[in-house]
């Protein structure tokens, strides 16, 4: 998608601080971190939101969670971490490209904090 900021990051058109990359997934540091560790994990393929996950693209979501677990270990998040996905306007999704926030390095409250 030509106007999607995350597609542009995945294609290398916009720089990011990458922490992981393979053929299907990119993980990079969030520009406005909400925790000592705050990484965004995105599929390189444009999927607008969780509402658009289907049998032909759902394997990438499992792979994203595998990468998240690997990164949590690499960042030393041994006491736990949070993975967040916002879906749709009321859910707080501001970029219309499926993404997950991996956050850790501090204690979190519920539902905010």
Secondary structure, 3 states (H helix, E strand, C coil): CCCCHHHHHHCCCCCCCEEEECCCEEEEECCCCCCCEEEEEEECCCCCCHHHCCCCCCHHHHHHHHHHHHHHHHCCCCCCEEEECCCCCCCCCCCCCCEEEEEECCCCCCCCC
